[in-house]
Amino acid sequence: MVIMFFFFGYQKWWAYEAERLVPFISNGPLIWWLYPEFGYQGASWFLGVAEWTFGALLFAGLLGQTSRYPRRRRFDRDLHRDRHDHSVHP
């Protein structure tokens, strides 16, 4: 999914893609304001940057997820040990 966000964001930098987005942006209920604010090419660039941002956030979450789990298991184990102070737990 991250790769697709980067590819779609890359396409928004070309005039061909900006022309193809005209019916979608001009009739979009949430993004209609992009053309008056940024113009045709600027609206396309705005969407491209937004897609790259979402892709980068997904990628950062993917990297953080792999490094976070081992520490969390250790924290849960230590928390469990402190809550139930039994000598049986290692």
KOLGU-4560 file (N, C-alpha, C; in nm, 3 decimals, padded with zeros to 5 digits):
<recs>
<n_xx: 00.082 n_yy: -00.118 n_zz: 00.000 ca_xx: 00.000 ca_yy: 00.000 ca_zz: 00.000 c_xx: 00.088 c_yy: 00.126 c_zz: 00.000 mol: A seq: 1 type: MET>
<n_xx: 00.199 n_yy: 00.118 n_zz: 00.070 ca_xx: 00.290 ca_yy: 00.232 ca_zz: 00.075 c_xx: 00.344 c_yy: 00.262 c_zz: -00.064 mol: A seq: 2 type: VAL>
<n_xx: 00.381 n_yy: 00.159 n_zz: -00.137 ca_xx: 00.434 ca_yy: 00.178 ca_zz: -00.273 c_xx: 00.329 c_yy: 00.241 c_zz: -00.364 mol: A seq: 3 type: ILE>
<n_xx: 00.203 n_yy: 00.199 n_zz: -00.348 ca_xx: 00.097 ca_yy: 00.255 ca_zz: -00.431 c_xx: 00.076 c_yy: 00.404 c_zz: -00.401 mol: A seq: 4 type: MET>
<n_xx: 00.083 n_yy: 00.442 n_zz: -00.273 ca_xx: 00.071 ca_yy: 00.585 ca_zz: -00.240 c_xx: 00.184 c_yy: 00.665 c_zz: -00.304 mol: A seq: 5 type: PHE>
<n_xx: 00.304 n_yy: 00.611 n_zz: -00.304 ca_xx: 00.415 ca_yy: 00.684 ca_zz: -00.365 c_xx: 00.401 c_yy: 00.693 c_zz: -00.517 mol: A seq: 6 type: PHE>
<n_xx: 00.356 n_yy: 00.584 n_zz: -00.581 ca_xx: 00.337 ca_yy: 00.589 ca_zz: -00.726 c_xx: 00.225 c_yy: 00.685 c_zz: -00.765 mol: A seq: 7 type: PHE>
<n_xx: 00.113 n_yy: 00.679 n_zz: -00.696 ca_xx: 00.002 ca_yy: 00.770 ca_zz: -00.727 c_xx: 00.041 c_yy: 00.915 c_zz: -00.698 mol: A seq: 8 type: PHE>
<n_xx: 00.115 n_yy: 00.939 n_zz: -00.592 ca_xx: 00.161 ca_yy: 01.074 ca_zz: -00.563 c_xx: 00.256 c_yy: 01.126 c_zz: -00.669 mol: A seq: 9 type: GLY>
<n_xx: 00.340 n_yy: 01.036 n_zz: -00.723 ca_xx: 00.434 ca_yy: 01.075 ca_zz: -00.828 c_xx: 00.360 c_yy: 01.116 c_zz: -00.955 mol: A seq: 10 type: TYR>
<n_xx: 00.251 n_yy: 01.050 n_zz: -00.986 ca_xx: 00.176 ca_yy: 01.083 ca_zz: -01.107 c_xx: 00.116 c_yy: 01.222 c_zz: -01.101 mol: A seq: 11 type: GLN>
<n_xx: 00.089 n_yy: 01.272 n_zz: -00.985 ca_xx: 00.023 ca_yy: 01.403 ca_zz: -00.972 c_xx: 00.113 c_yy: 01.520 c_zz: -01.013 mol: A seq: 12 type: LYS>
<n_xx: 00.240 n_yy: 01.495 n_zz: -01.034 ca_xx: 00.333 ca_yy: 01.602 ca_zz: -01.071 c_xx: 00.331 c_yy: 01.633 c_zz: -01.220 mol: A seq: 13 type: TRP>
<n_xx: 00.259 n_yy: 01.557 n_zz: -01.302 ca_xx: 00.260 ca_yy: 01.575 ca_zz: -01.446 c_xx: 00.130 c_yy: 01.639 c_zz: -01.493 mol: A seq: 14 type: TRP>
<n_xx: 00.140 n_yy: 01.718 n_zz: -01.599 ca_xx: 00.023 ca_yy: 01.791 ca_zz: -01.651 c_xx: -00.086 c_yy: 01.695 c_zz: -01.699 mol: A seq: 15 type: ALA>
<n_xx: -00.046 n_yy: 01.582 n_zz: -01.753 ca_xx: -00.145 ca_yy: 01.484 ca_zz: -01.800 c_xx: -00.238 c_yy: 01.441 c_zz: -01.686 mol: A seq: 16 type: TYR>
<n_xx: -00.182 n_yy: 01.410 n_zz: -01.571 ca_xx: -00.263 ca_yy: 01.367 ca_zz: -01.457 c_xx: -00.346 c_yy: 01.484 c_zz: -01.403 mol: A seq: 17 type: GLU>
<n_xx: -00.293 n_yy: 01.605 n_zz: -01.407 ca_xx: -00.369 ca_yy: 01.721 ca_zz: -01.360 c_xx: -00.494 c_yy: 01.742 c_zz: -01.446 mol: A seq: 18 type: ALA>
<n_xx: -00.482 n_yy: 01.717 n_zz: -01.577 ca_xx: -00.597 ca_yy: 01.729 ca_zz: -01.666 c_xx: -00.700 c_yy: 01.622 c_zz: -01.638 mol: A seq: 19 type: GLU>
<n_xx: -00.655 n_yy: 01.503 n_zz: -01.606 ca_xx: -00.747 ca_yy: 01.391 ca_zz: -01.579 c_xx: -00.821 c_yy: 01.406 c_zz: -01.447 mol: A seq: 20 type: ARG>
<n_xx: -00.768 n_yy: 01.486 n_zz: -01.356 ca_xx: -00.831 ca_yy: 01.503 ca_zz: -01.226 c_xx: -00.940 c_yy: 01.611 c_zz: -01.224 mol: A seq: 21 type: LEU>
<n_xx: -00.952 n_yy: 01.688 n_zz: -01.332 ca_xx: -01.046 ca_yy: 01.800 ca_zz: -01.335 c_xx: -01.188 c_yy: 01.758 c_zz: -01.297 mol: A seq: 22 type: VAL>
<n_xx: -01.248 n_yy: 01.655 n_zz: -01.357 ca_xx: -01.386 ca_yy: 01.622 ca_zz: -01.317 c_xx: -01.398 c_yy: 01.572 c_zz: -01.173 mol: A seq: 23 type: PRO>
<n_xx: -01.295 n_yy: 01.506 n_zz: -01.124 ca_xx: -01.302 ca_yy: 01.452 ca_zz: -00.988 c_xx: -01.289 c_yy: 01.563 c_zz: -00.883 mol: A seq: 24 type: PHE>
<n_xx: -01.198 n_yy: 01.655 n_zz: -00.906 ca_xx: -01.178 ca_yy: 01.761 ca_zz: -00.807 c_xx: -01.290 c_yy: 01.865 c_zz: -00.815 mol: A seq: 25 type: ILE>
<n_xx: -01.330 n_yy: 01.902 n_zz: -00.933 ca_xx: -01.432 ca_yy: 02.008 ca_zz: -00.945 c_xx: -01.568 c_yy: 01.961 c_zz: -00.894 mol: A seq: 26 type: SER>
<n_xx: -01.596 n_yy: 01.832 n_zz: -00.899 ca_xx: -01.724 ca_yy: 01.780 ca_zz: -00.850 c_xx: -01.713 c_yy: 01.713 c_zz: -00.713 mol: A seq: 27 type: ASN>
<n_xx: -01.596 n_yy: 01.716 n_zz: -00.654 ca_xx: -01.578 ca_yy: 01.652 ca_zz: -00.523 c_xx: -01.634 c_yy: 01.738 c_zz: -00.411 mol: A seq: 28 type: GLY>
<n_xx: -01.713 n_yy: 01.680 n_zz: -00.322 ca_xx: -01.774 ca_yy: 01.761 ca_zz: -00.217 c_xx: -01.674 c_yy: 01.811 c_zz: -00.112 mol: A seq: 29 type: PRO>
<n_xx: -01.561 n_yy: 01.743 n_zz: -00.096 ca_xx: -01.464 ca_yy: 01.785 ca_zz: 00.005 c_xx: -01.341 c_yy: 01.854 c_zz: -00.053 mol: A seq: 30 type: LEU>
<n_xx: -01.318 n_yy: 01.840 n_zz: -00.183 ca_xx: -01.196 ca_yy: 01.898 ca_zz: -00.241 c_xx: -01.224 c_yy: 02.000 c_zz: -00.351 mol: A seq: 31 type: ILE>
<n_xx: -01.346 n_yy: 02.047 n_zz: -00.362 ca_xx: -01.381 ca_yy: 02.144 ca_zz: -00.465 c_xx: -01.304 c_yy: 02.275 c_zz: -00.450 mol: A seq: 32 type: TRP>
<n_xx: -01.262 n_yy: 02.306 n_zz: -00.329 ca_xx: -01.195 ca_yy: 02.432 ca_zz: -00.299 c_xx: -01.050 c_yy: 02.436 c_zz: -00.349 mol: A seq: 33 type: TRP>
<n_xx: -00.996 n_yy: 02.323 n_zz: -00.394 ca_xx: -00.856 ca_yy: 02.320 ca_zz: -00.437 c_xx: -00.831 c_yy: 02.405 c_zz: -00.562 mol: A seq: 34 type: LEU>
<n_xx: -00.922 n_yy: 02.401 n_zz: -00.659 ca_xx: -00.901 ca_yy: 02.479 ca_zz: -00.782 c_xx: -00.902 c_yy: 02.629 c_zz: -00.758 mol: A seq: 35 type: TYR>
<n_xx: -01.000 n_yy: 02.684 n_zz: -00.686 ca_xx: -00.994 ca_yy: 02.829 ca_zz: -00.661 c_xx: -00.871 c_yy: 02.870 c_zz: -00.579 mol: A seq: 36 type: PRO>
<n_xx: -00.825 n_yy: 02.782 n_zz: -00.493 ca_xx: -00.714 ca_yy: 02.816 ca_zz: -00.405 c_xx: -00.577 c_yy: 02.799 c_zz: -00.472 mol: A seq: 37 type: GLU>
<n_xx: -00.557 n_yy: 02.687 n_zz: -00.544 ca_xx: -00.425 ca_yy: 02.654 ca_zz: -00.598 c_xx: -00.416 c_yy: 02.651 c_zz: -00.750 mol: A seq: 38 type: PHE>
<n_xx: -00.526 n_yy: 02.649 n_zz: -00.821 ca_xx: -00.524 ca_yy: 02.632 ca_zz: -00.965 c_xx: -00.519 c_yy: 02.485 c_zz: -01.000 mol: A seq: 39 type: GLY>
<n_xx: -00.517 n_yy: 02.454 n_zz: -01.131 ca_xx: -00.522 ca_yy: 02.313 ca_zz: -01.174 c_xx: -00.397 c_yy: 02.236 c_zz: -01.137 mol: A seq: 40 type: TYR>
<n_xx: -00.282 n_yy: 02.286 n_zz: -01.173 ca_xx: -00.158 ca_yy: 02.214 ca_zz: -01.142 c_xx: -00.128 c_yy: 02.216 c_zz: -00.992 mol: A seq: 41 type: GLN>
<n_xx: -00.157 n_yy: 02.326 n_zz: -00.925 ca_xx: -00.133 ca_yy: 02.334 ca_zz: -00.781 c_xx: -00.220 c_yy: 02.237 c_zz: -00.704 mol: A seq: 42 type: GLY>
<n_xx: -00.345 n_yy: 02.218 n_zz: -00.747 ca_xx: -00.432 ca_yy: 02.121 ca_zz: -00.681 c_xx: -00.379 c_yy: 01.980 c_zz: -00.699 mol: A seq: 43 type: ALA>
<n_xx: -00.328 n_yy: 01.952 n_zz: -00.817 ca_xx: -00.270 ca_yy: 01.820 ca_zz: -00.842 c_xx: -00.146 c_yy: 01.799 c_zz: -00.756 mol: A seq: 44 type: SER>
<n_xx: -00.062 n_yy: 01.900 n_zz: -00.745 ca_xx: 00.057 ca_yy: 01.891 ca_zz: -00.659 c_xx: 00.016 c_yy: 01.872 c_zz: -00.513 mol: A seq: 45 type: TRP>
<n_xx: -00.087 n_yy: 01.943 n_zz: -00.470 ca_xx: -00.136 ca_yy: 01.930 ca_zz: -00.332 c_xx: -00.177 c_yy: 01.786 c_zz: -00.303 mol: A seq: 46 type: PHE>
<n_xx: -00.252 n_yy: 01.725 n_zz: -00.395 ca_xx: -00.293 ca_yy: 01.587 ca_zz: -00.376 c_xx: -00.173 c_yy: 01.492 c_zz: -00.378 mol: A seq: 47 type: LEU>
<n_xx: -00.076 n_yy: 01.520 n_zz: -00.465 ca_xx: 00.044 ca_yy: 01.437 ca_zz: -00.469 c_xx: 00.121 c_yy: 01.442 c_zz: -00.339 mol: A seq: 48 type: GLY>
<n_xx: 00.137 n_yy: 01.559 n_zz: -00.284 ca_xx: 00.207 ca_yy: 01.573 ca_zz: -00.155 c_xx: 00.128 c_yy: 01.505 c_zz: -00.044 mol: A seq: 49 type: VAL>
<n_xx: -00.004 n_yy: 01.517 n_zz: -00.048 ca_xx: -00.088 ca_yy: 01.450 ca_zz: 00.053 c_xx: -00.073 c_yy: 01.299 c_zz: 00.044 mol: A seq: 50 type: ALA>
<n_xx: -00.068 n_yy: 01.245 n_zz: -00.077 ca_xx: -00.051 ca_yy: 01.100 ca_zz: -00.092 c_xx: 00.087 c_yy: 01.056 c_zz: -00.046 mol: A seq: 51 type: GLU>
<n_xx: 00.189 n_yy: 01.136 n_zz: -00.075 ca_xx: 00.324 ca_yy: 01.102 ca_zz: -00.026 c_xx: 00.330 c_yy: 01.109 c_zz: 00.126 mol: A seq: 52 type: TRP>
<n_xx: 00.260 n_yy: 01.205 n_zz: 00.184 ca_xx: 00.258 ca_yy: 01.217 ca_zz: 00.329 c_xx: 00.193 c_yy: 01.095 c_zz: 00.393 mol: A seq: 53 type: THR>
<n_xx: 00.078 n_yy: 01.053 n_zz: 00.339 ca_xx: 00.011 ca_yy: 00.935 ca_zz: 00.393 c_xx: 00.097 c_yy: 00.811 c_zz: 00.375 mol: A seq: 54 type: PHE>
<n_xx: 00.163 n_yy: 00.800 n_zz: 00.260 ca_xx: 00.253 ca_yy: 00.686 ca_zz: 00.238 c_xx: 00.369 c_yy: 00.686 c_zz: 00.336 mol: A seq: 55 type: GLY>
<n_xx: 00.426 n_yy: 00.803 n_zz: 00.363 ca_xx: 00.537 ca_yy: 00.812 ca_zz: 00.458 c_xx: 00.491 c_yy: 00.779 c_zz: 00.600 mol: A seq: 56 type: ALA>
<n_xx: 00.371 n_yy: 00.823 n_zz: 00.636 ca_xx: 00.319 ca_yy: 00.790 ca_zz: 00.769 c_xx: 00.293 c_yy: 00.641 c_zz: 00.783 mol: A seq: 57 type: LEU>
<n_xx: 00.240 n_yy: 00.579 n_zz: 00.679 ca_xx: 00.222 ca_yy: 00.434 ca_zz: 00.682 c_xx: 00.355 c_yy: 00.362 c_zz: 00.694 mol: A seq: 58 type: LEU>
<n_xx: 00.453 n_yy: 00.409 n_zz: 00.620 ca_xx: 00.585 ca_yy: 00.347 ca_zz: 00.624 c_xx: 00.649 c_yy: 00.364 c_zz: 00.762 mol: A seq: 59 type: PHE>
<n_xx: 00.635 n_yy: 00.482 n_zz: 00.821 ca_xx: 00.689 ca_yy: 00.505 ca_zz: 00.955 c_xx: 00.619 c_yy: 00.418 c_zz: 01.059 mol: A seq: 60 type: ALA>
<n_xx: 00.490 n_yy: 00.398 n_zz: 01.044 ca_xx: 00.418 ca_yy: 00.310 ca_zz: 01.133 c_xx: 00.460 c_yy: 00.166 c_zz: 01.117 mol: A seq: 61 type: GLY>
<n_xx: 00.491 n_yy: 00.127 n_zz: 00.996 ca_xx: 00.538 ca_yy: -00.009 ca_zz: 00.971 c_xx: 00.673 c_yy: -00.031 c_zz: 01.035 mol: A seq: 62 type: LEU>
<n_xx: 00.762 n_yy: 00.066 n_zz: 01.024 ca_xx: 00.894 ca_yy: 00.051 ca_zz: 01.087 c_xx: 00.884 c_yy: 00.053 c_zz: 01.238 mol: A seq: 63 type: LEU>
<n_xx: 00.801 n_yy: 00.139 n_zz: 01.293 ca_xx: 00.785 ca_yy: 00.148 ca_zz: 01.436 c_xx: 00.719 c_yy: 00.024 c_zz: 01.494 mol: A seq: 64 type: GLY>
<n_xx: 00.635 n_yy: -00.040 n_zz: 01.416 ca_xx: 00.564 ca_yy: -00.158 ca_zz: 01.464 c_xx: 00.659 c_yy: -00.276 c_zz: 01.484 mol: A seq: 65 type: GLN>
<n_xx: 00.756 n_yy: -00.293 n_zz: 01.398 ca_xx: 00.845 ca_yy: -00.407 ca_zz: 01.411 c_xx: 00.942 c_yy: -00.390 c_zz: 01.527 mol: A seq: 66 type: THR>
<n_xx: 00.980 n_yy: -00.269 n_zz: 01.559 ca_xx: 01.075 ca_yy: -00.250 ca_zz: 01.668 c_xx: 01.006 c_yy: -00.234 c_zz: 01.804 mol: A seq: 67 type: SER>
<n_xx: 00.878 n_yy: -00.210 n_zz: 01.806 ca_xx: 00.807 ca_yy: -00.182 ca_zz: 01.930 c_xx: 00.761 c_yy: -00.309 c_zz: 02.001 mol: A seq: 68 type: ARG>
<n_xx: 00.729 n_yy: -00.414 n_zz: 01.929 ca_xx: 00.668 ca_yy: -00.531 ca_zz: 01.992 c_xx: 00.759 c_yy: -00.605 c_zz: 02.090 mol: A seq: 69 type: TYR>
<n_xx: 00.886 n_yy: -00.627 n_zz: 02.064 ca_xx: 00.966 ca_yy: -00.698 ca_zz: 02.164 c_xx: 00.973 c_yy: -00.624 c_zz: 02.298 mol: A seq: 70 type: PRO>
<n_xx: 00.984 n_yy: -00.494 n_zz: 02.294 ca_xx: 00.988 ca_yy: -00.417 ca_zz: 02.418 c_xx: 00.854 c_yy: -00.425 c_zz: 02.490 mol: A seq: 71 type: ARG>
<n_xx: 00.746 n_yy: -00.428 n_zz: 02.414 ca_xx: 00.615 ca_yy: -00.433 ca_zz: 02.478 c_xx: 00.593 c_yy: -00.567 c_zz: 02.548 mol: A seq: 72 type: ARG>
<n_xx: 00.637 n_yy: -00.676 n_zz: 02.488 ca_xx: 00.623 ca_yy: -00.805 ca_zz: 02.554 c_xx: 00.700 c_yy: -00.808 c_zz: 02.686 mol: A seq: 73 type: ARG>
<n_xx: 00.820 n_yy: -00.752 n_zz: 02.687 ca_xx: 00.898 ca_yy: -00.747 ca_zz: 02.809 c_xx: 00.828 c_yy: -00.661 c_zz: 02.914 mol: A seq: 74 type: ARG>
<n_xx: 00.772 n_yy: -00.548 n_zz: 02.872 ca_xx: 00.699 ca_yy: -00.461 ca_zz: 02.964 c_xx: 00.578 c_yy: -00.534 c_zz: 03.021 mol: A seq: 75 type: PHE>
<n_xx: 00.503 n_yy: -00.604 n_zz: 02.936 ca_xx: 00.386 ca_yy: -00.678 ca_zz: 02.985 c_xx: 00.427 c_yy: -00.787 c_zz: 03.082 mol: A seq: 76 type: ASP>
<n_xx: 00.538 n_yy: -00.854 n_zz: 03.055 ca_xx: 00.585 ca_yy: -00.959 ca_zz: 03.145 c_xx: 00.623 c_yy: -00.900 c_zz: 03.281 mol: A seq: 77 type: ARG>
<n_xx: 00.695 n_yy: -00.789 n_zz: 03.280 ca_xx: 00.735 ca_yy: -00.726 ca_zz: 03.405 c_xx: 00.614 c_yy: -00.671 c_zz: 03.481 mol: A seq: 78 type: ASP>
<n_xx: 00.517 n_yy: -00.618 n_zz: 03.410 ca_xx: 00.396 ca_yy: -00.567 ca_zz: 03.474 c_xx: 00.319 c_yy: -00.682 c_zz: 03.538 mol: A seq: 79 type: LEU>
<n_xx: 00.311 n_yy: -00.793 n_zz: 03.466 ca_xx: 00.242 ca_yy: -00.909 ca_zz: 03.520 c_xx: 00.313 c_yy: -00.961 c_zz: 03.645 mol: A seq: 80 type: HIS>
<n_xx: 00.443 n_yy: -00.961 n_zz: 03.644 ca_xx: 00.520 ca_yy: -01.009 ca_zz: 03.758 c_xx: 00.497 c_yy: -00.919 c_zz: 03.880 mol: A seq: 81 type: ARG>
<n_xx: 00.488 n_yy: -00.788 n_zz: 03.857 ca_xx: 00.469 ca_yy: -00.697 ca_zz: 03.970 c_xx: 00.328 c_yy: -00.702 c_zz: 04.025 mol: A seq: 82 type: ASP>
<n_xx: 00.230 n_yy: -00.725 n_zz: 03.940 ca_xx: 00.092 ca_yy: -00.731 ca_zz: 03.987 c_xx: 00.066 c_yy: -00.855 c_zz: 04.072 mol: A seq: 83 type: ARG>
<n_xx: 00.124 n_yy: -00.965 n_zz: 04.031 ca_xx: 00.104 ca_yy: -01.091 ca_zz: 04.103 c_xx: 00.239 c_yy: -01.133 c_zz: 04.162 mol: A seq: 84 type: HIS>
<n_xx: 00.263 n_yy: -01.091 n_zz: 04.278 ca_xx: 00.392 ca_yy: -01.115 ca_zz: 04.339 c_xx: 00.399 c_yy: -01.259 c_zz: 04.391 mol: A seq: 85 type: ASP>
<n_xx: 00.419 n_yy: -01.351 n_zz: 04.296 ca_xx: 00.431 ca_yy: -01.492 ca_zz: 04.329 c_xx: 00.576 c_yy: -01.534 c_zz: 04.302 mol: A seq: 86 type: HIS>
<n_xx: 00.625 n_yy: -01.618 n_zz: 04.381 ca_xx: 00.762 ca_yy: -01.665 ca_zz: 04.360 c_xx: 00.771 c_yy: -01.767 c_zz: 04.248 mol: A seq: 87 type: SER>
<n_xx: 00.658 n_yy: -01.814 n_zz: 04.196 ca_xx: 00.656 ca_yy: -01.915 ca_zz: 04.089 c_xx: 00.695 c_yy: -01.852 c_zz: 03.955 mol: A seq: 88 type: VAL>
<n_xx: 00.662 n_yy: -01.723 n_zz: 03.935 ca_xx: 00.692 ca_yy: -01.658 ca_zz: 03.807 c_xx: 00.841 c_yy: -01.636 c_zz: 03.792 mol: A seq: 89 type: HIS>
<n_xx: 00.893 n_yy: -01.663 n_zz: 03.673 ca_xx: 01.038 ca_yy: -01.641 ca_zz: 03.652 c_xx: 01.077 c_yy: -01.496 c_zz: 03.649 mol: A seq: 90 type: PRO>
</recs>
